[in-house]
Amino acid sequence: MGNTFGDLFRITTFGESHGGGVGVVIDGCPPRLEISAEEIQAELDRRRPGQSKITTPRKESDRCEILSGVFEGKTLGTPISILVRNENTRPQDYSEMVTAYRPSHADATYDAKYGLRNYQGGGRSSARETIGRVAAGAIAKKILHQVAGTEILGYVKRIQDLEGSVDPSTVTLEQVESNIVRCPDPVAAEQMVDRIEAIRDQGDSIGGVVECVARGVKVGLGSPVFDKLEADLAKAVMSLPASKGFEIGSGFAGTLLTGSEHNDEFYTDEAGTLRTRTNRSGGTQGGISNGENIIIRVAFKPTATIRKAQNTVTNTGEATVLEARGRHDPCVLPRAVPMVEAMVALVLCDHLLRHHGQCELF
């Protein structure tokens, strides 16, 4: 019913924004992987609300509990269930949303589809659902790093018209985490923080672009024709709340080039490995990873729930004015970074297992 993602490395998330808790069940994780709650918690802390002055002020510890699938610090090969309990719910903030539809939110479409909805914080459509994805992504990241040496790193590339200068091949986690907006370019980061604060004080919101690079990806991941690697990456990140666009490699800018300008010429490096001199393909060719860095970009819209008064209608069709009182991010980008990383890790881990099962048996 739309709550499960993946083939061999499969996750199912559960929970609502203001319910008892949220979490994930992970099926297909290989046994004997060393994993701890602390490793998962490190990723959850990066998406946690209330972590800076430019994120939602909702205070949640987001402490994860591993309920099954791990014994004495190692995965059992059985389903892993992880729970994060909601602590700081304020359902009274959403009393106006019982009947009034928030513009550009999921309220009206959930009502149309299901005939009812959880209006408290958006329920299942809340970004709080992504806790389960990030928790599962932490495990996928460890598998990828341990088996293939793969590193996945996201960062804020652009906020509105403010764009950072970042080299995907050399950027480090320390650079990303050096400021609250998670842009490795310190000059651009300072400008971004100022812009977000100004928009927040106006009761409004803004969007931008998260770029993510996967380095050290095994050659051969991806299953043409319908499960091309970039197709699964697109579905993964476009399933995130507020995502509105996807690019890989040259993306839309590649449409301005000729074939001779865009093609990535092959060469053999000193180790005898087939490489490309440029990487406009973004690490995939024909839907299969080629060993170069996978570079994607995800566009996120401005947060839909804002404090500014907006014209809307109720669930009975009556015109009304809505001024939201909930706690919301003026810009989702800083907290979206670990979400994008998690979805990329889930796709690559799933395809790594699929490739191993199909192509490395003999």
N, C-alpha and C positions, 0 to 999 in steps of 0.2 A: 504493500500500500504506500510505497514511496519512502519508507523509513529505513530501507536497507541499501547499502552501497558496497560494491565489490563482488568479485567472483570467487577466487580461492581465499583471499584475505578479505573477509566480509564483516562489515559492521552494521549494527542496528542501533540507532539512537532512540532515546525515550525521554519523556518529561516535558513539562511546560514551565514557562517563565516564573509563575508564582505558585506552582504546585509544591509538592513535598520535596522534589529534587529532580535532577536530570542526570543522564548517564548514557552508557553504551554497553552493548554486548559484542564482543569480538570473537568471531569464529574463524578457524583456519590458521591461527597463529602457530607456527612450528613449536614443538616441545624443546625444552632444555635451553631456552633463551633466558639469560639472567636479566631480570627487570625488577625495579623497586618502585614503591609508591612515590619516593622522592624524585626519581627521574621523571615520572609522569607529572608530578606537582610542579616541577620547574617549567614545563611547557604551559600548564594551566595558569601559573602566576603571570605569564606574559600576556594572556588574554583576559585576566581578571578585571572586573570593573573597579573603579575607585582608585586606580593605581597612579593617577596624576591629575593635575588641574585641568587637563583638556579631555578627560574621559568622563563618563557618567559618574555621578557621586554615589551611586548605589554601593553599599559596603557589603561585600561577600568575601569570605575567606577562600571559597572554592576548594576546600580540602577534599581530596579524592580518597575513596575507600575501595580497595580491591576486594570484591566479595567472593570471587571464584576464579579458577584457572591458573593460579599461581601458588606454588608450594615451596617453602624454604628458599624463596628468592628466584625460583625458576618457573617458566611456563610449563604447563602440563600437557599442552596440545589439546586441551578441552576448552570450552567457551570461557572467555575472560569477561567478567562483568565488573564494571566500575561505576560507582555512584558518587555524585556530589549533591549534598543536601542544600536546598535553598534556605537561607537564614534571614535575609533582610527584605522580606516581601512587604509591600505597602499597597494592597489591592484597592484601598480607598482612593488612590491617585487616579484610578481608571474609571471612576463612577460615570463620567461623561461619556465614555466609550461604550457603555451598555447599549445605547441606542445610536449614538452618532458615529459615523464612519470617518476614520482618519484618512485624509487625502493621500493617495499613493501608498497606502498600507494594505495589509491583507484582509482587513475587516470585512469589506463588502464581498470579496471573492470567497472567503471562508463561509460566510453566511449563505452565499449562493450555492456553494458546493455541498455543504454538510447540513444546512438548515439550522445550525447553531454554532457558537464559537466560544472560546474562552477569551473574554475581553480583557482579562487582567494581564497587562503587559504584552498582549498579543498572543499569549499562550504558546502554541507550538511554532508559530511564525516568528517568535522572538529569537534574537541572536544568541540567547542563552542556550538554545539547543546545541550550539556549536561546541559546548564543553565536551560532549561525547566524542566529537570528531577530533578535537585537539588531544584528548587523552589517548585515543586510538592511534593518532598520528605519532605520538611520542614512541609508541612501541614499533610502529612501521619504520620510523627514522632509525631506531637502534638496529633493526634487522638489516636495513639497507647499508648502514655504516659498517656493521660487523661483517656482512657477507661480501659486499661489493666496494666498500670504501666511499659510498655515496654521501655527499653533504648537500643539504637543502637549506637555502637561506633566502628569506624574503625581506623586503624593506619598502618603505614609502618612497616612491619615485616622484610623485607629483601630488600637490594639493591645489585644487583649482588651477591657476596659471603659474604657480610656483613649482619649478622642476629642479630636482637635485641632479648633480653630476656624479654618477656612480659607475664604476667599472665592475661588471658582474663577475669577472674572472678573478678579482683580487679582494673584493669586499669581505669583511670579517664580521662575525657576530658581535664582537666588541664594538666595532664602529656602529653597527645598527642599534645596539642597546645603549649607546653613549648619550642619547637624549630621549626625551619623552615622546617625540613624534616618530621615532624609529626611521629617520632619514640619515644615511651615513654621511651626507654632505652637511657639515656643521653650519655653514653660512645659510644654505637653503633651509635647514632645520629650524634655525632661529626665526626666520621669516615665516615659516609655516606655523610655528607655535603662536606667534603674534596674530596671524590671520585667523587661526581657529579661536583664539580668545576673543577677538573682536566680534566674530560671527556669533559666538556663544552669548556674549553680552547683549546682542541684539535679539536674542531668542530664536536664532535661525541656525542653519546647518550648512555644511559644504561637503563635497566629495573629492575624489582624486583617483590615483592609480597606484596599485601595489605591484612591484616587479619581484619576480622570484627566479632564482637560479638553482639548478641542480647540477652539481659538479661530480665527476667520477661516476657517471651513469654507465651501467653495463651495456655493451652493444647488443642489439637484437631484441630489445623490449618493444612490445606492440604487436597486435594481431590484426593485420589487414583481412577483410576490408572494412568491416563495420566497427572493429575495436582498435582502430589506429590509435597510437599513443596520444597524439595531440587531440584526437576526438574525445578520448576518455578524460584527458586533462581538462578540456573545455567543459565537459559535463560536470566534472568534479567541482571546479571553482565557480562555475555559473550556478551551482546549487547553493552557494553561500548567500545569506541574506544581504540585500542591497547591491549585489553584483549585477552589472549591466553590460559588460563588454569583455572580450577575451582576444588576446593576440599571442602569437608565438613567433619567435625570431623577428624578422623584419616587419611582420604584421601588415597593417594597412599601408605603412610607408613603402613597403615593397611594391605596391601597385604603381609607384611613380618611376620605377626603374625599368630598364630593358633586361632581357634575359641574360645578355653578356655581362651586365653590371650586377645582376642579382645572383647568378650561379656561384656556388661554392666550389672552387677548384680543388681537386684532390692532390695529395702528395704523400710520400712515405717518410716518416720521421726517422731519427737516428736509431730508434729501437725496432724499426721495421713495421710500425703501426700505421695503418691507413688513417690519414687525417684530412681535414679541409682547411684551407688557408683563411677562409672567412667563415662566418657562422650565421649567415642570413636565414638559413633553414631553421635555426633555433634548436639544433640538437636532434632533429628527426628528419628522415627522408623516406617517403613512401609509407609513412605511418610507423616506422621502426627507428628506435634510437640508434644513432651512428657513433656514439662515444664522445661527441662534443658536448659542451655545456647546453643543457636544456634551459631556455630562457623564455618565460612567459610574463604577460602583463594582464592585470585584471582591473577593470574600471568599476569603481563603487560610486553609487549615486549619493547625494546628500541624504542624511538621516531623515526619514519620512515624518517622524513625530517631533514637532517643534513647539516652542512656547508661543509663537506668533499666532494671532487669531486668523483662522482660515474658514472660508465658506465651505459648507458641506451639506449633507442630508442625513436624516435618521433612517433607521431600518424600516420605517413606515413611509418614507418618501418625503418627509417634511424638511424644508430648508432650515438650516440652523448655522450657528457660528461655533467653532470649536477652538479652544485654547488649551492645549495639553498641559497637564501638571506633573506627569511622570518624570523619572530621572533617565535622561537619554544622552548619548554621545553627540556633541555638536559636529563631530567628524569621526566616522567609524574606522578610518584608515589605520591609526596606530594599533588598535586591537585586532584589526583584520589580518595583520602580518602573520601571526602564528596560525590563524585559520587557513590562510592560503598555503603555508608550508605544510600543514597537516594534510590537506587534500592532495597536494602533489605527492607527499610521502605515501599516502594510501594507494594512489594509482600506481606509483612505481613499485611498491612492495607487491601489490597484487599481480602486476605484470612480470615481476621477477619470479614469483612462484609459478606462474603460468608458463613462462619461457622454460624454466627448469623442468617442469613436468612434460612439456611437449618436445623440447629440442635437445635436452641433455641426458636423455635416458640411455642412448647408445653412443 
